[in-house]
Amino acid sequence: MPLHLTKIAYGAKSYAELESWYQGGKRSPRLTTKYRPTKWEQCIGGSLYWIHQHSLVARSEILGFSQTDDGRWLIEMKPELIRIHPRPKRAHQGWRYLKGEPPRDLDEGEDIGDALPGKLAGKLERLGLI
């Protein structure tokens, strides 16, 4: 079973902006990081889950890792953003391994309009209400 990573969609003011990173070649579906995950081989075939507004909101399949000329690492991803059922997730710097079961993908035509905002869902979860 592959490992998954999480990363904040830093700079994305909305989910639509995160989507725009994958459309029209505005941004490469690769991340640059100083440190390669120690379990990087297990991450290939897994996904990078994007955090936006304190929730996991989407994922992209991890295709591989390569090193740049300046010693940094690229996390290469499939140029496809897959929407998932939101799950509360605290902010963090850099990438982290996703613990537990990953959230399931949204089905074709399924909408998340009834989903709670990340901060509110996190508070209710800590209180044991959801």
N, CA, C and O atoms as a Tinker XYZ file with bonds, in Angstrom:
   520  protein
     1  N      0.848000   -1.177000    0.000000    73     2
     2  CA     0.000000    0.000000    0.000000    64     1     3
     3  C      0.895000    1.242000    0.000000    63     2     4     5
     4  O      1.757000    1.378000    0.867000    81     3
     5  N      0.700000    2.147000   -0.960000    73     3     6
     6  CA     1.566000    3.324000   -1.034000    64     5     7
     7  C      1.295000    4.307000    0.106000    63     6     8     9
     8  O      0.211000    4.337000    0.690000    81     7
     9  N      2.312000    5.102000    0.396000    73     7    10
    10  CA     2.175000    6.176000    1.379000    64     9    11
    11  C      1.684000    7.432000    0.677000    63    10    12    13
    12  O      1.901000    7.613000   -0.521000    81    11
    13  N      1.023000    8.292000    1.432000    73    11    14
    14  CA     0.505000    9.547000    0.901000    64    13    15
    15  C      1.140000   10.705000    1.665000    63    14    16    17
    16  O      1.532000   10.566000    2.823000    81    15
    17  N      1.233000   11.842000    0.994000    73    15    18
    18  CA     1.778000   13.053000    1.596000    64    17    19
    19  C      0.703000   14.129000    1.668000    63    18    20    21
    20  O     -0.271000   14.095000    0.916000    81    19
    21  N      0.888000   15.096000    2.588000    73    19    22
    22  CA     0.010000   16.258000    2.651000    64    21    23
    23  C      0.860000   17.510000    2.478000    63    22    24    25
    24  O      2.031000   17.541000    2.858000    81    23
    25  N      0.254000   18.536000    1.901000    73    23    26
    26  CA     0.946000   19.794000    1.660000    64    25    27
    27  C     -0.077000   20.914000    1.614000    63    26    28    29
    28  O     -1.160000   20.746000    1.055000    81    27
    29  N      0.260000   22.059000    2.199000    73    27    30
    30  CA    -0.627000   23.219000    2.150000    64    29    31
    31  C     -0.572000   23.817000    0.750000    63    30    32    33
    32  O      0.499000   23.934000    0.155000    81    31
    33  N     -1.729000   24.189000    0.237000    73    31    34
    34  CA    -1.813000   24.865000   -1.059000    64    33    35
    35  C     -1.485000   26.340000   -0.830000    63    34    36    37
    36  O     -2.341000   27.216000   -0.957000    81    35
    37  N     -0.227000   26.584000   -0.490000    73    35    38
    38  CA     0.212000   27.929000   -0.131000    64    37    39
    39  C      0.056000   28.869000   -1.321000    63    38    40    41
    40  O      0.517000   28.580000   -2.425000    81    39
    41  N     -0.591000   29.978000   -1.079000    73    39    42
    42  CA    -0.797000   30.981000   -2.116000    64    41    43
    43  C     -2.140000   30.866000   -2.804000    63    42    44    45
    44  O     -2.549000   31.797000   -3.497000    81    43
    45  N     -2.837000   29.758000   -2.637000    73    43    46
    46  CA    -4.155000   29.607000   -3.258000    64    45    47
    47  C     -5.200000   30.291000   -2.373000    63    46    48    49
    48  O     -5.406000   29.902000   -1.223000    81    47
    49  N     -5.842000   31.299000   -2.916000    73    47    50
    50  CA    -6.856000   32.026000   -2.150000    64    49    51
    51  C     -8.212000   31.318000   -2.179000    63    50    52    53
    52  O     -9.086000   31.606000   -1.361000    81    51
    53  N     -8.382000   30.390000   -3.129000    73    51    54
    54  CA    -9.625000   29.642000   -3.249000    64    53    55
    55  C     -9.324000   28.282000   -3.873000    63    54    56    57
    56  O     -8.231000   28.046000   -4.386000    81    55
    57  N    -10.311000   27.399000   -3.818000    73    55    58
    58  CA   -10.136000   26.098000   -4.460000    64    57    59
    59  C     -9.987000   26.281000   -5.966000    63    58    60    61
    60  O     -9.228000   25.555000   -6.608000    81    59
    61  N    -10.706000   27.245000   -6.529000    73    59    62
    62  CA   -10.614000   27.513000   -7.963000    64    61    63
    63  C     -9.184000   27.896000   -8.357000    63    62    64    65
    64  O     -8.716000   27.521000   -9.432000    81    63
    65  N     -8.497000   28.632000   -7.498000    73    63    66
    66  CA    -7.113000   28.986000   -7.796000    64    65    67
    67  C     -6.211000   27.751000   -7.754000    63    66    68    69
    68  O     -5.310000   27.609000   -8.581000    81    67
    69  N     -6.456000   26.859000   -6.789000    73    67    70
    70  CA    -5.711000   25.595000   -6.743000    64    69    71
    71  C     -5.934000   24.817000   -8.043000    63    70    72    73
    72  O     -4.987000   24.273000   -8.611000    81    71
    73  N     -7.169000   24.764000   -8.508000    73    71    74
    74  CA    -7.473000   24.092000   -9.772000    64    73    75
    75  C     -6.739000   24.745000  -10.939000    63    74    76    77
    76  O     -6.275000   24.062000  -11.851000    81    75
    77  N     -6.640000   26.061000  -10.904000    73    75    78
    78  CA    -5.997000   26.777000  -12.008000    64    77    79
    79  C     -4.514000   26.431000  -12.122000    63    78    80    81
    80  O     -3.935000   26.565000  -13.199000    81    79
    81  N     -3.885000   25.982000  -11.016000    73    79    82
    82  CA    -2.485000   25.573000  -11.074000    64    81    83
    83  C     -2.300000   24.409000  -12.036000    63    82    84    85
    84  O     -1.231000   24.244000  -12.624000    81    83
    85  N     -3.341000   23.608000  -12.192000    73    83    86
    86  CA    -3.269000   22.412000  -13.023000    64    85    87
    87  C     -3.767000   22.661000  -14.446000    63    86    88    89
    88  O     -3.664000   21.781000  -15.301000    81    87
    89  N     -4.299000   23.841000  -14.701000    73    87    90
    90  CA    -4.869000   24.131000  -16.011000    64    89    91
    91  C     -4.074000   25.224000  -16.708000    63    90    92    93
    92  O     -3.613000   26.169000  -16.069000    81    91
    93  N     -3.919000   25.095000  -17.983000    73    91    94
    94  CA    -3.302000   26.130000  -18.785000    64    93    95
    95  C     -1.812000   26.312000  -18.578000    63    94    96    97
    96  O     -1.242000   27.295000  -19.052000    81    95
    97  N     -1.170000   25.391000  -17.883000    73    95    98
    98  CA     0.269000   25.459000  -17.718000    64    97    99
    99  C      0.763000   26.622000  -16.869000    63    98   100   101
   100  O      1.928000   27.009000  -16.967000    81    99
   101  N     -0.121000   27.190000  -16.027000    73    99   102
   102  CA     0.307000   28.297000  -15.171000    64   101   103
   103  C      1.338000   27.861000  -14.149000    63   102   104   105
   104  O      2.213000   28.634000  -13.758000    81   103
   105  N      1.226000   26.636000  -13.731000    73   103   106
   106  CA     2.136000   26.122000  -12.718000    64   105   107
   107  C      2.372000   24.641000  -12.991000    63   106   108   109
   108  O      1.436000   23.910000  -13.316000    81   107
   109  N      3.585000   24.211000  -12.863000    73   107   110
   110  CA     3.911000   22.817000  -13.102000    64   109   111
   111  C      3.363000   21.956000  -11.967000    63   110   112   113
   112  O      3.436000   22.354000  -10.804000    81   111
   113  N      2.813000   20.777000  -12.288000    73   111   114
   114  CA     2.332000   19.909000  -11.216000    64   113   115
   115  C      3.492000   19.183000  -10.540000    63   114   116   117
   116  O      3.498000   17.958000  -10.427000    81   115
   117  N      4.472000   19.968000  -10.094000    73   115   118
   118  CA     5.613000   19.439000   -9.351000    64   117   119
   119  C      5.853000   20.364000   -8.166000    63   118   120   121
   120  O      5.593000   21.565000   -8.229000    81   119
   121  N      6.340000   19.794000   -7.117000    73   119   122
   122  CA     6.714000   20.582000   -5.945000    64   121   123
   123  C      8.210000   20.510000   -5.769000    63   122   124   125
   124  O      8.827000   19.475000   -6.024000    81   123
   125  N      8.789000   21.598000   -5.338000    73   123   126
   126  CA    10.211000   21.610000   -5.015000    64   125   127
   127  C     10.323000   21.569000   -3.500000    63   126   128   129
   128  O      9.642000   22.317000   -2.799000    81   127
   129  N     11.177000   20.700000   -3.001000    73   127   130
   130  CA    11.361000   20.574000   -1.558000    64   129   131
   131  C     12.847000   20.388000   -1.258000    63   130   132   133
   132  O     13.603000   19.853000   -2.069000    81   131
   133  N     13.237000   20.837000   -0.085000    73   131   134
   134  CA    14.642000   20.727000    0.298000    64   133   135
   135  C     15.015000   19.278000    0.620000    63   134   136   137
   136  O     16.110000   18.824000    0.290000    81   135
   137  N     14.108000   18.569000    1.258000    73   135   138
   138  CA    14.393000   17.205000    1.693000    64   137   139
   139  C     13.449000   16.209000    1.037000    63   138   140   141
   140  O     12.236000   16.417000    1.007000    81   139
   141  N     14.002000   15.146000    0.522000    73   139   142
   142  CA    13.211000   14.055000   -0.039000    64   141   143
   143  C     12.683000   13.218000    1.124000    63   142   144   145
   144  O     13.405000   12.993000    2.095000    81   143
   145  N     11.427000   12.751000    1.039000    73   143   146
   146  CA    10.926000   11.876000    2.095000    64   145   147
   147  C     11.816000   10.644000    2.252000    63   146   148   149
   148  O     12.301000   10.097000    1.262000    81   147
   149  N     12.029000   10.212000    3.485000    73   147   150
   150  CA    12.865000    9.028000    3.704000    64   149   151
   151  C     12.201000    7.778000    3.108000    63   150   152   153
   152  O     12.890000    6.846000    2.694000    81   151
   153  N     10.898000    7.761000    3.068000    73   151   154
   154  CA    10.161000    6.625000    2.503000    64   153   155
   155  C      9.671000    6.962000    1.094000    63   154   156   157
   156  O      8.568000    6.575000    0.708000    81   155
   157  N     10.485000    7.678000    0.334000    73   155   158
   158  CA    10.069000    8.186000   -0.971000    64   157   159
   159  C      9.641000    7.091000   -1.935000    63   158   160   161
   160  O      8.717000    7.299000   -2.721000    81   159
   161  N     10.284000    5.938000   -1.898000    73   159   162
   162  CA     9.928000    4.866000   -2.826000    64   161   163
   163  C      8.510000    4.362000   -2.574000    63   162   164   165
   164  O      7.820000    3.943000   -3.503000    81   163
   165  N      8.076000    4.406000   -1.305000    73   163   166
   166  CA     6.719000    3.961000   -0.963000    64   165   167
   167  C      5.682000    5.005000   -1.348000    63   166   168   169
   168  O      4.497000    4.683000   -1.438000    81   167
   169  N      6.095000    6.249000   -1.577000    73   167   170
   170  CA     5.169000    7.320000   -1.949000    64   169   171
   171  C      4.806000    7.294000   -3.430000    63   170   172   173
   172  O      3.768000    7.827000   -3.823000    81   171
   173  N      5.656000    6.676000   -4.257000    73   171   174
   174  CA     5.369000    6.604000   -5.689000    64   173   175
   175  C      4.138000    5.726000   -5.886000    63   174   176   177
   176  O      4.100000    4.583000   -5.430000    81   175
   177  N      3.145000    6.264000   -6.560000    73   175   178
   178  CA     1.865000    5.579000   -6.715000    64   177   179
   179  C      0.858000    6.015000   -5.671000    63   178   180   181
   180  O     -0.336000    5.746000   -5.804000    81   179
   181  N      1.333000    6.691000   -4.626000    73   179   182
   182  CA     0.438000    7.288000   -3.636000    64   181   183
   183  C     -0.020000    8.652000   -4.139000    63   182   184   185
   184  O      0.096000    8.947000   -5.329000    81   183
   185  N     -0.532000    9.471000   -3.254000    73   183   186
   186  CA    -1.028000   10.787000   -3.657000    64   185   187
   187  C     -0.510000   11.872000   -2.743000    63   186   188   189
   188  O     -0.166000   11.624000   -1.588000    81   187
   189  N     -0.458000   13.076000   -3.277000    73   187   190
   190  CA    -0.197000   14.258000   -2.476000    64   189   191
   191  C     -1.556000   14.907000   -2.242000    63   190   192   193
   192  O     -2.237000   15.297000   -3.190000    81   191
   193  N     -1.946000   15.020000   -0.974000    73   191   194
   194  CA    -3.231000   15.607000   -0.596000    64   193   195
   195  C     -3.025000   17.074000   -0.265000    63   194   196   197
   196  O     -2.189000   17.422000    0.569000    81   195
   197  N     -3.797000   17.933000   -0.927000    73   195   198
   198  CA    -3.691000   19.372000   -0.741000    64   197   199
   199  C     -4.557000   19.846000    0.416000    63   198   200   201
   200  O     -5.714000   19.447000    0.547000    81   199
   201  N     -3.978000   20.707000    1.258000    73   199   202
   202  CA    -4.698000   21.324000    2.380000    64   201   203
   203  C     -5.048000   22.749000    1.974000    63   202   204   205
   204  O     -4.180000   23.521000    1.566000    81   203
   205  N     -6.332000   23.090000    2.092000    73   203   206
   206  CA    -6.781000   24.458000    1.832000    64   205   207
   207  C     -7.811000   24.822000    2.896000    63   206   208   209
   208  O     -8.775000   24.088000    3.112000    81   207
   209  N     -7.605000   25.943000    3.549000    73   207   210
   210  CA    -8.493000   26.424000    4.614000    64   209   211
   211  C     -8.744000   25.343000    5.667000    63   210   212   213
   212  O     -9.887000   25.063000    6.030000    81   211
   213  N     -7.665000   24.748000    6.144000    73   211   214
   214  CA    -7.676000   23.765000    7.231000    64   213   215
   215  C     -8.442000   22.484000    6.901000    63   214   216   217
   216  O     -8.975000   21.827000    7.795000    81   215
   217  N     -8.496000   22.132000    5.614000    73   215   218
   218  CA    -9.131000   20.876000    5.195000    64   217   219
   219  C     -8.344000   20.255000    4.053000    63   218   220   221
   220  O     -7.799000   20.958000    3.203000    81   219
   221  N     -8.292000   18.924000    4.044000    73   219   222
   222  CA    -7.809000   18.219000    2.865000    64   221   223
   223  C     -8.916000   18.356000    1.828000    63   222   224   225
   224  O    -10.069000   18.036000    2.120000    81   223
   225  N     -8.591000   18.825000    0.620000    73   223   226
   226  CA    -9.637000   19.108000   -0.362000    64   225   227
   227  C     -9.457000   18.386000   -1.699000    63   226   228   229
   228  O    -10.427000   18.167000   -2.424000    81   227
   229  N     -8.219000   18.019000   -2.022000    73   227   230
   230  CA    -7.976000   17.396000   -3.325000    64   229   231
   231  C     -6.668000   16.611000   -3.263000    63   230   232   233
   232  O     -5.891000   16.729000   -2.316000    81   231
   233  N     -6.453000   15.815000   -4.292000    73   231   234
   234  CA    -5.222000   15.036000   -4.344000    64   233   235
   235  C     -4.711000   14.939000   -5.773000    63   234   236   237
   236  O     -5.448000   15.129000   -6.740000    81   235
   237  N     -3.418000   14.635000   -5.869000    73   235   238
   238  CA    -2.756000   14.376000   -7.150000    64   237   239
   239  C     -1.853000   13.168000   -6.960000    63   238   240   241
   240  O     -1.170000   13.049000   -5.943000    81   239
   241  N     -1.851000   12.282000   -7.933000    73   239   242
   242  CA    -1.019000   11.082000   -7.837000    64   241   243
   243  C      0.455000   11.448000   -7.963000    63   242   244   245
   244  O      0.830000   12.263000   -8.805000    81   243
   245  N      1.289000   10.841000   -7.120000    73   243   246
   246  CA     2.736000   11.059000   -7.146000    64   245   247
   247  C      3.349000   10.090000   -8.158000    63   246   248   249
   248  O      3.170000    8.876000   -8.065000    81   247
   249  N      4.078000   10.654000   -9.130000    73   247   250
   250  CA     4.696000    9.846000  -10.178000    64   249   251
   251  C      6.153000    9.512000   -9.885000    63   250   252   253
   252  O      6.652000    8.469000  -10.308000    81   251
   253  N      6.836000   10.400000   -9.158000    73   251   254
   254  CA     8.232000   10.129000   -8.865000    64   253   255
   255  C      8.927000   11.303000   -8.210000    63   254   256   257
   256  O      8.322000   12.338000   -7.928000    81   255
   257  N     10.219000   11.113000   -7.975000    73   255   258
   258  CA    11.067000   12.123000   -7.337000    64   257   259
   259  C     12.331000   12.266000   -8.175000    63   258   260   261
   260  O     12.873000   11.279000   -8.672000    81   259
   261  N     12.790000   13.496000   -8.326000    73   259   262
   262  CA    14.053000   13.722000   -9.029000    64   261   263
   263  C     14.769000   14.894000   -8.377000    63   262   264   265
   264  O     14.149000   15.743000   -7.736000    81   263
   265  N     16.070000   14.925000   -8.551000    73   263   266
   266  CA    16.875000   15.966000   -7.920000    64   265   267
   267  C     17.247000   17.034000   -8.941000    63   266   268   269
   268  O     17.562000   16.726000  -10.091000    81   267
   269  N     17.209000   18.290000   -8.510000    73   267   270
   270  CA    17.586000   19.406000   -9.375000    64   269   271
   271  C     19.093000   19.628000   -9.291000    63   270   272   273
   272  O     19.780000   19.018000   -8.471000    81   271
   273  N     19.588000   20.500000  -10.141000    73   271   274
   274  CA    21.021000   20.811000  -10.156000    64   273   275
   275  C     21.500000   21.455000   -8.862000    63   274   276   277
   276  O     22.661000   21.307000   -8.481000    81   275
   277  N     20.592000   22.181000   -8.179000    73   275   278
   278  CA    20.983000   22.849000   -6.936000    64   277   279
   279  C     20.778000   21.983000   -5.694000    63   278   280   281
   280  O     20.897000   22.478000   -4.574000    81   279
   281  N     20.473000   20.696000   -5.878000    73   279   282
   282  CA    20.362000   19.775000   -4.751000    64   281   283
   283  C     18.974000   19.656000   -4.144000    63   282   284   285
   284  O     18.779000   18.866000   -3.221000    81   283
   285  N     18.005000   20.418000   -4.636000    73   283   286
   286  CA    16.633000   20.301000   -4.134000    64   285   287
   287  C     15.957000   19.112000   -4.815000    63   286   288   289
   288  O     16.475000   18.565000   -5.788000    81   287
   289  N     14.806000   18.723000   -4.296000    73   287   290
   290  CA    14.070000   17.579000   -4.824000    64   289   291
   291  C     12.752000   18.023000   -5.433000    63   290   292   293
   292  O     12.088000   18.918000   -4.911000    81   291
   293  N     12.378000   17.396000   -6.534000    73   291   294
   294  CA    11.083000   17.629000   -7.167000    64   293   295
   295  C     10.175000   16.448000   -6.870000    63   294   296   297
   296  O     10.564000   15.292000   -7.039000    81   295
   297  N      8.969000   16.749000   -6.428000    73   295   298
   298  CA     7.935000   15.721000   -6.307000    64   297   299
   299  C      7.095000   15.868000   -7.572000    63   298   300   301
   300  O      6.351000   16.838000   -7.720000    81   299
   301  N      7.213000   14.921000   -8.467000    73   299   302
   302  CA     6.510000   14.991000   -9.744000    64   301   303
   303  C      5.151000   14.320000   -9.601000    63   302   304   305
   304  O      5.036000   13.207000   -9.088000    81   303
   305  N      4.116000   15.032000  -10.071000    73   303   306
   306  CA     2.745000   14.561000   -9.912000    64   305   307
   307  C      2.030000   14.492000  -11.248000    63   306   308   309
   308  O      2.398000   15.166000  -12.209000    81   307
   309  N      1.010000   13.668000  -11.282000    73   307   310
   310  CA     0.152000   13.578000  -12.457000    64   309   311
   311  C     -0.552000   14.931000  -12.601000    63   310   312   313
   312  O     -0.990000   15.491000  -11.596000    81   311
   313  N     -0.675000   15.470000  -13.812000    73   311   314
   314  CA    -1.303000   16.790000  -13.977000    64   313   315
   315  C     -2.826000   16.730000  -13.892000    63   314   316   317
   316  O     -3.530000   17.257000  -14.753000    81   315
   317  N     -3.318000   16.085000  -12.848000    73   315   318
   318  CA    -4.755000   15.925000  -12.634000    64   317   319
   319  C     -5.051000   16.158000  -11.159000    63   318   320   321
   320  O     -4.403000   15.580000  -10.287000    81   319
   321  N     -6.031000   17.006000  -10.889000    73   319   322
   322  CA    -6.450000   17.296000   -9.524000    64   321   323
   323  C     -7.773000   16.579000   -9.271000    63   322   324   325
   324  O     -8.758000   16.818000   -9.970000    81   323
   325  N     -7.791000   15.708000   -8.280000    73   323   326
   326  CA    -8.982000   14.914000   -7.972000    64   325   327
   327  C     -9.591000   15.437000   -6.685000    63   326   328   329
   328  O     -8.931000   15.452000   -5.646000    81   327
   329  N    -10.831000   15.862000   -6.743000    73   327   330
   330  CA   -11.535000   16.390000   -5.572000    64   329   331
   331  C    -11.890000   15.235000   -4.637000    63   330   332   333
   332  O    -12.274000   14.155000   -5.086000    81   331
   333  N    -11.759000   15.476000   -3.331000    73   331   334
   334  CA   -12.037000   14.444000   -2.322000    64   333   335
   335  C    -13.048000   14.966000   -1.320000    63   334   336   337
   336  O    -13.362000   16.157000   -1.302000    81   335
   337  N    -13.562000   14.063000   -0.479000    73   335   338
   338  CA   -14.415000   14.491000    0.631000    64   337   339
   339  C    -13.529000   15.240000    1.616000    63   338   340   341
   340  O    -12.524000   14.693000    2.070000    81   339
   341  N    -13.874000   16.470000    1.954000    73   339   342
   342  CA   -13.011000   17.261000    2.839000    64   341   343
   343  C    -12.840000   16.601000    4.198000    63   342   344   345
   344  O    -13.759000   15.980000    4.731000    81   343
   345  N    -11.644000   16.751000    4.742000    73   343   346
   346  CA   -11.341000   16.241000    6.075000    64   345   347
   347  C    -10.531000   17.317000    6.784000    63   346   348   349
   348  O     -9.585000   17.852000    6.205000    81   347
   349  N    -10.882000   17.647000    8.031000    73   347   350
   350  CA   -10.113000   18.667000    8.761000    64   349   351
   351  C     -8.641000   18.278000    8.864000    63   350   352   353
   352  O     -8.303000   17.117000    9.093000    81   351
   353  N     -7.777000   19.273000    8.691000    73   351   354
   354  CA    -6.335000   19.021000    8.778000    64   353   355
   355  C     -5.649000   20.311000    9.201000    63   354   356   357
   356  O     -5.838000   21.359000    8.584000    81   355
   357  N     -4.851000   20.224000   10.255000    73   355   358
   358  CA    -4.116000   21.392000   10.733000    64   357   359
   359  C     -3.025000   21.775000    9.746000    63   358   360   361
   360  O     -2.496000   20.939000    9.013000    81   359
   361  N     -2.710000   23.049000    9.750000    73   359   362
   362  CA    -1.650000   23.552000    8.877000    64   361   363
   363  C     -0.292000   23.074000    9.380000    63   362   364   365
   364  O     -0.118000   22.829000   10.574000    81   363
   365  N      0.667000   22.942000    8.471000    73   363   366
   366  CA     2.035000   22.576000    8.809000    64   365   367
   367  C      2.948000   23.109000    7.724000    63   366   368   369
   368  O      2.492000   23.457000    6.635000    81   367
   369  N      4.214000   23.174000    8.015000    73   367   370
   370  CA     5.179000   23.605000    7.004000    64   369   371
   371  C      5.666000   22.405000    6.216000    63   370   372   373
   372  O      5.782000   21.304000    6.755000    81   371
   373  N      5.948000   22.616000    4.946000    73   371   374
   374  CA     6.467000   21.540000    4.121000    64   373   375
   375  C      5.442000   20.444000    3.885000    63   374   376   377
   376  O      4.238000   20.700000    3.915000    81   375
   377  N      5.906000   19.239000    3.654000    73   375   378
   378  CA     5.026000   18.094000    3.453000    64   377   379
   379  C      5.057000   17.215000    4.698000    63   378   380   381
   380  O      5.993000   17.293000    5.493000    81   379
   381  N      4.042000   16.386000    4.866000    73   379   382
   382  CA     3.969000   15.397000    5.943000    64   381   383
   383  C      3.344000   14.131000    5.370000    63   382   384   385
   384  O      2.634000   14.177000    4.365000    81   383
   385  N      3.615000   13.001000    6.016000    73   383   386
   386  CA     2.935000   11.762000    5.640000    64   385   387
   387  C      1.493000   11.839000    6.140000    63   386   388   389
   388  O      1.233000   12.342000    7.233000    81   387
   389  N      0.561000   11.336000    5.334000    73   387   390
   390  CA    -0.843000   11.278000    5.734000    64   389   391
   391  C     -1.029000   10.072000    6.629000    63   390   392   393
   392  O     -0.688000    8.952000    6.249000    81   391
   393  N     -1.570000   10.297000    7.820000    73   391   394
   394  CA    -1.805000    9.206000    8.762000    64   393   395
   395  C     -3.238000    8.705000    8.615000    63   394   396   397
   396  O     -4.152000    9.482000    8.341000    81   395
   397  N     -3.422000    7.415000    8.798000    73   395   398
   398  CA    -4.757000    6.830000    8.738000    64   397   399
   399  C     -5.233000    6.629000    7.306000    63   398   400   401
   400  O     -4.472000    6.765000    6.347000    81   399
   401  N     -6.497000    6.305000    7.196000    73   399   402
   402  CA    -7.111000    6.075000    5.891000    64   401   403
   403  C     -7.250000    7.388000    5.134000    63   402   404   405
   404  O     -7.656000    8.393000    5.717000    81   403
   405  N     -6.922000    7.399000    3.853000    73   403   406
   406  CA    -7.114000    8.630000    3.084000    64   405   407
   407  C     -8.595000    8.872000    2.818000    63   406   408   409
   408  O     -9.377000    7.925000    2.738000    81   407
   409  N     -8.984000   10.145000    2.681000    73   407   410
   410  CA   -10.389000   10.441000    2.361000    64   409   411
   411  C    -10.736000    9.898000    0.976000    63   410   412   413
   412  O     -9.874000    9.784000    0.106000    81   411
   413  N    -11.989000    9.574000    0.792000    73   411   414
   414  CA   -12.380000    9.008000   -0.504000    64   413   415
   415  C    -12.622000   10.127000   -1.518000    63   414   416   417
   416  O    -12.954000   11.259000   -1.165000    81   415
   417  N    -12.445000    9.771000   -2.775000    73   415   418
   418  CA   -12.674000   10.713000   -3.870000    64   417   419
   419  C    -14.166000   11.004000   -3.983000    63   418   420   421
   420  O    -15.003000   10.173000   -3.630000    81   419
   421  N    -14.482000   12.195000   -4.479000    73   419   422
   422  CA   -15.877000   12.504000   -4.781000    64   421   423
   423  C    -16.279000   11.732000   -6.025000    63   422   424   425
   424  O    -15.496000   11.625000   -6.970000    81   423
   425  N    -17.473000   11.199000   -6.036000    73   423   426
   426  CA   -17.987000   10.496000   -7.209000    64   425   427
   427  C    -18.353000   11.512000   -8.281000    63   426   428   429
   428  O    -18.524000   12.698000   -7.999000    81   427
   429  N    -18.470000   11.037000   -9.496000    73   427   430
   430  CA   -18.851000   11.895000  -10.621000    64   429   431
   431  C    -20.188000   12.572000  -10.324000    63   430   432   433
   432  O    -21.167000   11.890000  -10.019000    81   431
   433  N    -20.242000   13.884000  -10.407000    73   431   434
   434  CA   -21.467000   14.638000  -10.158000    64   433   435
   435  C    -21.758000   14.904000   -8.689000    63   434   436   437
   436  O    -22.709000   15.620000   -8.375000    81   435
   437  N    -20.966000   14.349000   -7.784000    73   435   438
   438  CA   -21.169000   14.561000   -6.357000    64   437   439
   439  C    -20.674000   15.952000   -5.979000    63   438   440   441
   440  O    -19.663000   16.418000   -6.505000    81   439
   441  N    -21.380000   16.612000   -5.071000    73   439   442
   442  CA   -21.044000   17.978000   -4.675000    64   441   443
   443  C    -20.715000   18.000000   -3.190000    63   442   444   445
   444  O    -21.267000   17.216000   -2.419000    81   443
   445  N    -19.822000   18.889000   -2.788000    73   443   446
   446  CA   -19.477000   19.003000   -1.370000    64   445   447
   447  C    -20.103000   20.261000   -0.756000    63   446   448   449
   448  O    -19.618000   20.765000    0.257000    81   447
   449  N    -21.155000   20.754000   -1.355000    73   447   450
   450  CA   -21.791000   21.981000   -0.887000    64   449   451
   451  C    -22.239000   21.931000    0.566000    63   450   452   453
   452  O    -22.329000   22.972000    1.218000    81   451
   453  N    -22.521000   20.750000    1.081000    73   451   454
   454  CA   -22.978000   20.629000    2.459000    64   453   455
   455  C    -21.840000   20.416000    3.448000    63   454   456   457
   456  O    -22.089000   20.280000    4.646000    81   455
   457  N    -20.609000   20.383000    2.981000    73   455   458
   458  CA   -19.465000   20.129000    3.861000    64   457   459
   459  C    -19.213000   21.326000    4.776000    63   458   460   461
   460  O    -19.405000   22.477000    4.383000    81   459
   461  N    -18.783000   21.033000    5.995000    73   459   462
   462  CA   -18.456000   22.084000    6.956000    64   461   463
   463  C    -17.091000   22.680000    6.642000    63   462   464   465
   464  O    -16.215000   21.974000    6.143000    81   463
   465  N    -16.893000   23.959000    6.922000    73   463   466
   466  CA   -15.557000   24.543000    6.774000    64   465   467
   467  C    -14.557000   23.811000    7.666000    63   466   468   469
   468  O    -14.926000   23.282000    8.714000    81   467
   469  N    -13.299000   23.782000    7.251000    73   467   470
   470  CA   -12.266000   23.010000    7.946000    64   469   471
   471  C    -12.107000   23.340000    9.412000    63   470   472   473
   472  O    -12.040000   22.428000   10.237000    81   471
   473  N    -12.043000   24.627000    9.770000    73   471   474
   474  CA   -11.850000   25.005000   11.171000    64   473   475
   475  C    -13.018000   24.536000   12.031000    63   474   476   477
   476  O    -12.811000   23.991000   13.115000    81   475
   477  N    -14.253000   24.744000   11.549000    73   475   478
   478  CA   -15.431000   24.340000   12.312000    64   477   479
   479  C    -15.489000   22.823000   12.454000    63   478   480   481
   480  O    -15.772000   22.311000   13.538000    81   479
   481  N    -15.223000   22.105000   11.371000    73   479   482
   482  CA   -15.249000   20.647000   11.432000    64   481   483
   483  C    -14.190000   20.123000   12.400000    63   482   484   485
   484  O    -14.440000   19.164000   13.130000    81   483
   485  N    -13.017000   20.742000   12.412000    73   483   486
   486  CA   -11.956000   20.334000   13.335000    64   485   487
   487  C    -12.357000   20.524000   14.789000    63   486   488   489
   488  O    -12.100000   19.654000   15.622000    81   487
   489  N    -12.978000   21.644000   15.098000    73   487   490
   490  CA   -13.423000   21.913000   16.470000    64   489   491
   491  C    -14.498000   20.915000   16.890000    63   490   492   493
   492  O    -14.450000   20.382000   17.998000    81   491
   493  N    -15.466000   20.661000   16.010000    73   491   494
   494  CA   -16.524000   19.703000   16.337000    64   493   495
   495  C    -15.968000   18.293000   16.496000    63   494   496   497
   496  O    -16.456000   17.526000   17.325000    81   495
   497  N    -14.965000   17.951000   15.722000    73   495   498
   498  CA   -14.340000   16.628000   15.819000    64   497   499
   499  C    -13.619000   16.489000   17.166000    63   498   500   501
   500  O    -13.720000   15.448000   17.816000    81   499
   501  N    -12.897000   17.528000   17.583000    73   499   502
   502  CA   -12.200000   17.481000   18.871000    64   501   503
   503  C    -13.173000   17.360000   20.035000    63   502   504   505
   504  O    -12.843000   16.783000   21.071000    81   503
   505  N    -14.378000   17.906000   19.861000    73   503   506
   506  CA   -15.406000   17.789000   20.906000    64   505   507
   507  C    -16.141000   16.453000   20.841000    63   506   508   509
   508  O    -16.964000   16.151000   21.705000    81   507
   509  N    -15.846000   15.659000   19.825000    73   507   510
   510  CA   -16.488000   14.355000   19.683000    64   509   511
   511  C    -17.887000   14.441000   19.118000    63   510   512   513
   512  O    -18.678000   13.513000   19.285000    81   511
   513  N    -18.208000   15.534000   18.452000    73   511   514
   514  CA   -19.554000   15.726000   17.908000    64   513   515
   515  C    -19.709000   15.251000   16.470000    63   514   516   517
   516  O    -20.827000   15.073000   15.986000    81   515
   517  N    -18.590000   15.048000   15.792000    73   515   518
   518  CA   -18.657000   14.479000   14.438000    64   517   519
   519  C    -17.568000   13.443000   14.277000    63   518   520
   520  O    -17.443000   12.839000   13.212000    81   519
